[in-house]
């Protein structure tokens, strides 16, 4: 069991419990960037939860090799909580419907943000319809932006997979942007934050179009101790303006529900026609 009680004192002294948790994540950018992003926040969360629970809290970071492994880790209870993209959450719920939403990330107080269809900065492509007969780079096959919603968006614009010269799944968002910038693909789908980071680094890409996505949920495994869940949720929902919170969610967190992700479920179903 991941949450364990460890006796820290002698026979006659009062025992102090230590709560040990594992946070699961997958690297949609470089793994080293994932560690830099989450470790400060996890340390912050440890301290705030200790204040609420009066017990020592230790959180270990576990990075899975890909989306599917991370989904299975949470569904099987090998990690205690995780931050997923919306599509990964839906897949995880299909495997274990007793997973719970701790909180949703906030984007300027809202639950929606943008995915980007990018092309080379010097490309002649001016509209999504111009992509017919050209090549396209997607992210991971289980990615919300990198696959499902971008494919639904292309379908709505009249572009099916058969209309493209070819397409590939490259895994990470940064690899998609870099491949488009290097001229290996005519266009690609990636999250807005990675697009902006790559542009700032000089990767020669520009936005052709954008589409809606739902912010990421933070999830608890089935059966997580309710006291631990409540303390974690209280810290996240009451710390919107904390420096450490802004590292993982620029505008803090909002309370979320499964219904918030119906929009993504629709997009995932639509993408089956791609």
N, C-alpha and C positions, 0 to 999 in steps of 0.2 A: 504494500500500500504506500502511495506517495506521501500522504500526510501522516507523519509519524510523531509519536510522543517519546521524547528522550529524557531520562532522568539526569539532571545536572548537578544534583546535590547528594549528600550522604544519607545514611539510614534515617536519622531523626529529623532532618531538615525538610521543609516543605519543598516539593518538587516543582520545578518551573518547566512548563511545556515549551517545546520548540516545534514550530510549524514549518515543515519543509515542503516547498511547492516547486513544481517544474512548469515553466512557461515555454510553450511550443510556438515556433515560427518557421516559416519557410523563406528562403532567400529569393525574393522577386527582383532584387538587385544583387550586387556582390555580397557574399556572406559576411565579409569584414564590415561592410556598411551596415548590415543588419545588426551586428553586435554593437557597433558604435551608436546606432539609433536607440536600441532598447535597454542596454545595460544601465545607463544612468536613471532611466525611468523605473526600472525594476528595483533598484536600490532605494529610490524615493518611495516606492510603494511598500517595500519592506518596512521602512521606518514609520510610515504613517499607519500601517496596519498594526505594528507593534504598539503604538500609542493607543489604538482603539481596543486591542485585544488583551493588552497587558502580558503578552507572550512574545518570545523571540520568533521572528519570521525570517526564513531564508528562502530565496527564490533563485533557482538555477535556470539558465537559458539553454534550451535544446533546439538547434536548428536542423530541420529535416532536409533531406536531399532534394525533395520536390514537393509539389502541391499534394499529390496523392498520399505520400508517406505522412505528411503533416495531418491530413484529414483523418487517416487511419489511426494515428497516434492519439488524437483527441477522442475519436469515436470509441476506441478501445480503452480509454482511460489511462494511457501511458503518460500523458501530460495532464496537468490539472487545469490549466487555462491557456488560451491561445488568442492570437489576433489573426483573423482570416479575412480574405476578400469575400464579398457576398456570395459568389457562386460556390466557393469552397465551403462556406457555412451551409448552404443548401445541400450540398453533397454529404456533408457531415451529418446533418439532420436526417437525411435519408438512411444513413447507416445506424444512427442512434438518436431517436427523437427526444431523448431525455436531456440532451445538451441544452444549456441555458445561456441567454444573452445577458452579460454583465452590464454592458453599456455599448453605445454606438459612438463613433467619432463624430465630432461636429465640424462642419465647414462653414464658418461665418454664421453659426447658429442654425444651420440647415443640415439636412440629411442627404443632400445631393451634391455631387461635384462632377467634373468633366473628364471624359476620356478623349484622346486626340488621335485623329488620322493624320500622320505626318508624311511629307514628301521631301525630296531633296530641295534645298534652298533655291537652286537654279532650275528646278523642274518646270516644264511647260504646263504641267497638269493644273487645271483651274477649278475643276469640280469633281465630285465623286464619280459621276458618270463617265469621266475621262479614264477611269481605271480599267475599263473593259479592254481585255487583251494584254494587260500589263501584269507584273508580278507583285505579290503582297506578302508581308511578313507579319505573322501573328506571334503572340507570346506563348505561354503555356497552354496546353489543350484544356486545362481546367480553369483558366484565368477568366475572371469576369470581363475585364476590359480587353485583355489580350486575345480573347476568343469570342465568348458568347455575345456580349453586347455590341462588339464591333461587327461581328457577322450579321447580327440582326439589323444593325444600322445600314450595312452594305445592301442587304436584301431589300430594305425599305427604299433604298435609292435605285433599285433595279439591277444590282450586281450580285449574281450568284457565283458560287465557286467555279462553275463550268465556264463562266464568262472571263475568268482571269487566265492569263498565260500560265500561271502557276502560283502556288503559295506554300509556305512552310511555317512550322511552329518552332520558334527559336528559344523558348523558355522564358528568359528574363526580359523585362521591359527595356533595360539599357541596351541589351544586345539587339533588340528590334531597332531602336533609334540609331545606333551605331551602324547597323547594316544598311539602313536607308541612307544615312549620311555618306556611306562609302560607295553608294551606287549599286549595291548588290540586289536591292529590291526597289521597285518604283514607289512603294508606299508601305506603311506599317501602322499598327495600332499599339499605343502605349499610354500609360497614365500621365496626366497633365504635369505632375510634379517632376517625374523623370524627364519628360520632354523639356521642361524649363531648365533643369539641371544640365542637360546635354547641350542645349543652346548656349548656356552661360559658359560652358567649357569649350565652345567653338565648333561643336559638331554642326555641319551645314544642313540643317533641316528646318522646315517651316510647317505650320499647322495648315492643313487643307480643310479640315472640318472637325467638329467636336460633337460629343453626344453625352447624354446623362448617365451617371452611375450613382449608386447608393453608397454612403460611407461605410467603412469597415466596422464589423462587430467584434467585440472582445467577448470570448465565450468561455464558459466553465464546463468541465466534464460532468457527465451524469454522476450524481452521488457525492459531489463535493460538499464538505461540511457547510451547513447553512451559515454558521457564524463567520466562517472564512469568506464565503460568498458575499454576505452582507457588508463585511468590513471592506472588502475590495471595492464593491460597488459604491459605498459611501465615500471612500477616498477619491475614486475616479469622478463621481458626479459633483463633488464639492471643490474640485481643484482646477477649474478651467484656466485660471490665470497663472498657474505655477510654471516656472521656467522648465522644470523637468517634464511636465505634461505637454508643453508645446513642442517638445522634441519628437513626440510620437503622434500627437494630435494637436495641430496648431491652434485650434479654438476650443479645446477641451472635449468633453463628452456629453452625450445626451442619453436619456433613457430610451431604450429601444424595444421593439417587439417583433415577433416573427412576421407579422403583416407588413412591416416596413420593407421586406424583401420580396414581396409579391411581384413588384416591377421587374426584378431580376429573373424570377421564375418565368415570367412571360417572355423575356428576352432569350433565356436558355431554350425554351420550347421553340421559339421562332428560329433560332439558329440551326435547328435540326434540318431545316429546308435548304441550308447553305450548300 
